[in-house]
Amino acid sequence: MDVCPMKIIFWGTPEFTIPCLESLYHSGNRVVGVVTQPDREQGRGKEKLPSPVKDRKSTRLNSSHVSQS
């Protein structure tokens, strides 16, 4: 009996969720989207920096599969 891979939408922002996201990529299922918090201003220059998950997922998904809540 063949099992269809699941389509998964991942919700996460902090760095400790990256191993979970990587596991999903390697599980044989399809990560069809990632939802993370918007870029935040950090440091003295108030430079907007992406969340760790957004930074990592940008190498895996194109921008049409990314949402910020």
SULUR-V378055 format. One record per pair of residues at least 6 apart in sequence whose ideal C-beta (glycine too) atoms are under 6 Angstrom apart, sorted by sequence separation. I is the first residue (numbers start at 1). J is the second residue. If there is no record, write none. Layout:
I&J + I&J
This chain:
25&31 + 24&31 + 41&48 + 42&49 + 39&48 + 10&21 + 39&50 + 37&51 + 36&51 + 8&24 + 36&53 + 36&54 + 8&29 + 10&31 + 5&28 + 6&29 + 7&30 + 8&31 + 13&36 + 34&57 + 5&29 + 9&33 + 10&34 + 11&35 + 13&37 + 5&30 + 7&32 + 38&68 + 33&65 + 34&66 + 35&67 + 35&69 + 15&52 + 13&51 + 18&56 + 13&53 + 12&53
